[in-house]
Amino acid sequence: MAFWFGFPGSEKVFYREHKARWAKVQEGREGLAINNTFLTRFLTLVALHTTAKFHKLYGLCRLLSDKIIIKTGFSVHLSEAVTMKCVAEHTSIPVPKRIQSEDLESAMKKLSKSAREKIFLQLKNMVSQLKALEPPPGIGVKSCNGGSMYDPRLPHGKSRSGSFSTMQDFHRWLRQDLEPSQIGPHVSAQEVDDLKAIIQKQDGDRPPPVFTHCYLSPFNIMVRGEEIVGLIDWEISGWYPAYWEYTCAYFGNLTRTRWQDTLCSLLEPFPEELEMEKVHKNGGVRLGSRTLSVILTTSHHAT
């Protein structure tokens, strides 16, 4: 039995706010469903309340049978399914399916040096395949289907962010529309120069976006023996600046320095963009009544 404590009518406010939050999280889902028939929906709901209870829960993933898995949760969005379908159709990258495997983090300590090198070469090839995907004309920075993106690591992020018509729009959003004229006199001359250099680079011409996984953690790479048999967690993937995979790999693996070094050696390096992010990694810059603690860097969290 559940109890609700609050003023009379507060439960209505709670559910109304919860519904509004869910609607925000799920925006852009219209028309993205795959195999969306009445029978499929009905059988899935039945299985969730029956057979799923006999299987172990793996995070947000529930086993409905030995071959069928469903991902459920407040933030789960249909754009992830669209992304996996697109990747499966246009690359040889193994997207999630029911397989015998273990994550690379667990396997690393058992693998020989030659086995690790084989896996790293496979991963490098997969990233190259993603980058080789042709972006739709004028795509900007968006999810796979051209909609908003979900990434809890993005600064001042909401449930979903964007989409952004241009790379410059995306960068202006990252820095909260900061312009050189807004930098206060209490900021050191070196910080002013650094900020101006970042803004100039962000607002300049950029190469077209590339398709980016965004979360190449060893926990998201599934292996069997010396072979990568699955890449998982595609919910934050999308069309991003060319440097995004590299900086995600760096700042997303700060506590796994060996893995960080390995990933960065496999990916195309973007030293200038990385240095731009490092400039602001150690603290915020006071801007009058507000603090800009994010230009680019804290858009990535350390895990």
C-alpha positions in Angstrom: 0.0 0.0 0.0 1.3 3.4 -0.9 0.7 6.6 1.1 0.9 10.2 -0.1 1.6 13.0 2.4 0.8 16.6 1.5 -1.8 19.3 1.4 -5.2 18.5 0.0 -5.0 18.3 -3.8 -1.2 18.1 -3.8 -1.3 14.6 -5.3 -3.0 16.2 -8.4 -0.2 18.8 -8.6 2.4 16.0 -8.3 0.9 13.9 -11.1 0.3 16.9 -13.3 4.0 17.9 -12.9 5.1 14.3 -13.5 3.0 14.1 -16.6 4.5 17.4 -17.9 8.0 16.1 -17.2 7.3 12.8 -19.0 5.9 14.7 -22.0 9.1 16.8 -22.2 11.3 13.7 -22.0 9.3 12.0 -24.7 9.0 14.9 -27.1 9.8 14.1 -30.7 8.7 10.5 -30.4 5.8 10.7 -32.8 6.3 8.6 -35.9 9.4 6.8 -34.6 7.8 3.5 -33.5 8.9 0.3 -35.1 6.7 -2.8 -35.4 4.0 -0.6 -33.8 0.8 -2.8 -34.1 -2.0 -3.3 -31.7 -1.1 -6.9 -31.3 2.6 -6.2 -30.6 1.7 -3.6 -28.0 -0.8 -5.9 -26.4 1.5 -8.9 -26.2 4.4 -6.7 -24.9 2.2 -5.4 -22.1 1.0 -8.9 -21.2 4.6 -10.2 -21.1 5.8 -7.3 -18.9 3.2 -8.3 -16.3 3.8 -12.1 -16.6 6.9 -13.7 -18.1 9.1 -10.7 -17.3 8.7 -11.4 -13.6 10.6 -14.7 -14.0 13.7 -13.1 -15.5 16.4 -10.9 -14.0 16.3 -7.2 -14.5 19.4 -5.7 -16.1 19.3 -2.0 -15.5 16.5 -0.7 -17.6 16.4 -3.9 -19.7 13.8 -6.6 -19.0 13.8 -10.0 -20.5 10.4 -11.0 -21.8 11.7 -14.4 -23.0 15.0 -16.0 -23.9 15.1 -14.0 -27.2 13.1 -10.8 -26.5 14.4 -7.9 -24.4 12.5 -4.6 -23.8 14.0 -1.4 -22.4 11.7 0.5 -20.1 12.1 3.6 -18.0 11.2 7.3 -17.6 13.9 8.6 -19.9 13.8 5.8 -22.5 13.1 7.3 -25.9 12.1 5.8 -29.3 15.0 7.6 -30.9 17.4 5.0 -29.5 15.5 2.3 -31.4 15.7 4.4 -34.6 19.4 4.9 -34.0 20.1 1.2 -33.6 18.0 0.4 -36.7 19.9 3.0 -38.7 23.3 1.7 -37.5 22.4 -1.9 -38.2 21.2 -1.0 -41.8 24.2 1.1 -42.8 27.2 -0.4 -41.0 28.5 -3.7 -39.9 28.5 -2.6 -36.3 26.8 -5.2 -34.0 24.0 -3.3 -32.3 22.4 -4.8 -29.1 20.7 -8.2 -29.3 20.5 -11.2 -27.0 24.0 -12.7 -27.1 26.5 -14.5 -24.9 29.1 -11.9 -24.0 30.7 -9.8 -21.3 31.6 -6.2 -21.1 35.1 -5.2 -22.0 35.8 -3.8 -18.5 35.4 -7.3 -17.1 37.2 -9.1 -20.0 40.3 -6.8 -20.1 42.1 -8.5 -17.2 41.8 -11.9 -18.9 42.8 -10.8 -22.4 46.3 -11.1 -23.8 48.0 -8.1 -25.3 47.4 -9.4 -28.8 43.7 -10.0 -28.0 43.3 -6.5 -26.7 45.0 -5.0 -29.8 42.6 -7.0 -32.1 39.6 -5.6 -30.1 40.9 -2.1 -30.3 41.3 -2.3 -34.1 37.7 -3.5 -34.3 36.6 -0.6 -32.3 38.6 1.8 -34.4 36.9 0.4 -37.5 33.5 0.8 -36.0 34.1 4.4 -35.1 35.3 5.0 -38.7 32.1 3.5 -40.0 30.0 5.9 -37.9 32.0 8.9 -39.1 31.6 7.7 -42.7 27.8 7.9 -42.5 26.6 10.7 -44.8 24.9 13.4 -42.8 21.6 14.7 -44.2 21.9 18.2 -45.8 21.9 20.9 -43.2 21.5 18.5 -40.3 23.2 20.6 -37.7 23.5 19.0 -34.3 20.6 16.6 -33.7 19.7 13.1 -32.9 19.8 10.4 -35.5 16.3 11.1 -36.7 16.9 14.9 -36.8 15.2 15.6 -33.4 16.3 16.7 -29.9 19.1 14.9 -28.1 19.2 13.3 -24.7 22.4 13.5 -22.7 22.3 14.0 -18.9 26.0 15.1 -19.1 25.2 18.2 -21.2 25.5 21.5 -19.2 22.3 23.3 -18.0 20.7 20.3 -19.8 17.1 19.5 -19.7 15.4 16.2 -20.3 16.1 16.7 -23.9 18.2 19.4 -25.6 18.1 20.9 -29.1 17.9 20.2 -31.8 20.3 22.8 -33.2 20.2 24.0 -36.8 23.9 24.9 -37.0 27.1 24.0 -35.2 27.3 27.7 -34.1 23.9 27.5 -32.5 25.0 24.4 -30.6 28.2 26.1 -29.3 26.3 29.2 -28.3 23.9 27.1 -26.3 26.8 25.3 -24.6 28.3 28.6 -23.5 24.9 30.0 -22.5 25.1 32.7 -25.2 28.2 34.2 -23.7 29.8 36.9 -25.9 33.1 38.7 -25.3 31.3 41.9 -24.3 29.8 40.1 -21.3 33.1 39.2 -19.7 33.5 41.2 -16.5 36.6 43.3 -15.5 37.3 41.0 -12.6 38.4 38.3 -15.0 42.1 38.0 -15.5 43.6 39.0 -18.9 44.7 35.4 -19.6 41.1 34.2 -18.9 39.7 36.9 -21.2 42.1 35.8 -24.0 41.2 32.2 -23.5 37.5 32.8 -23.5 37.7 35.0 -26.6 39.8 32.3 -28.4 37.1 29.7 -27.5 34.3 31.9 -28.7 36.0 32.8 -31.9 36.7 29.1 -32.7 33.1 28.1 -31.8 31.6 30.8 -34.0 33.8 30.1 -36.9 33.3 27.7 -39.8 33.2 24.0 -38.8 33.4 20.8 -40.8 30.1 18.9 -41.2 28.8 16.9 -38.2 29.6 13.3 -37.9 27.6 10.5 -36.3 28.9 10.0 -32.8 28.3 7.2 -30.2 29.1 9.7 -27.4 29.7 7.0 -24.7 32.5 4.7 -25.6 32.9 3.3 -22.1 34.4 -0.2 -21.6 31.1 -1.1 -20.0 29.3 -0.4 -23.3 31.5 -2.7 -25.4 30.4 -6.3 -25.3 33.0 -8.9 -26.3 33.2 -12.7 -26.7 36.8 -13.9 -26.8 38.7 -11.6 -29.2 35.6 -10.2 -30.9 33.4 -7.2 -30.3 29.9 -8.7 -30.5 27.9 -5.6 -29.4 27.9 -1.9 -28.8 25.3 -0.8 -26.3 23.8 2.5 -24.9 22.9 4.4 -28.1 20.4 6.7 -26.4 22.7 9.7 -26.4 24.1 9.2 -29.9 23.6 11.6 -32.8 25.1 14.1 -35.2 27.7 16.1 -33.4 30.8 18.1 -34.1 33.7 16.0 -35.5 35.7 16.4 -32.2 32.8 15.3 -29.9 33.7 11.6 -29.8 37.3 12.4 -28.9 36.4 14.8 -26.1 33.7 12.5 -24.8 36.2 9.7 -24.6 38.6 11.9 -22.7 36.3 13.5 -20.2 34.0 10.5 -19.9 36.9 8.3 -18.7 38.8 10.5 -16.3 38.9 7.8 -13.6 39.9 5.1 -16.1 43.2 6.7 -17.3 44.5 3.6 -19.2 41.3 3.2 -21.1 41.2 7.0 -21.7 44.7 6.8 -23.2 43.7 3.8 -25.3 40.6 5.4 -26.7 42.3 8.7 -27.4 45.0 6.9 -29.3 42.4 5.1 -31.5 40.3 8.2 -32.3 41.2 11.1 -34.5 42.8 13.7 -32.1 41.5 17.2 -31.7 44.1 18.8 -29.4 42.9 22.4 -29.8 39.3 21.5 -28.9 40.6 19.4 -26.0 42.7 22.2 -24.7 39.7 24.6 -25.0 37.8 22.3 -22.8 40.6 21.9 -20.3 40.9 25.7 -19.9 37.5 25.8 -18.1 37.7 22.4 -16.5 39.3 23.7 -13.3 36.7 26.3 -12.4 34.1 28.8 -13.5 34.4 32.4 -14.7 32.4 35.1 -13.0 30.1 36.9 -15.3 28.4 39.7 -13.3 25.5 38.2 -11.4 25.9 34.6 -12.8 28.7 32.1 -13.0 29.6 30.5 -16.3 31.1 27.2 -15.1 30.6 25.6 -18.5 32.0 26.5 -21.9 32.5 23.0 -23.2 34.1 21.0 -20.6 31.5 20.1 -18.0 29.3 18.9 -20.8 31.0 15.7 -20.1 31.0 13.9 -16.8 33.7 11.7 -15.4 32.7 8.2 -14.6 
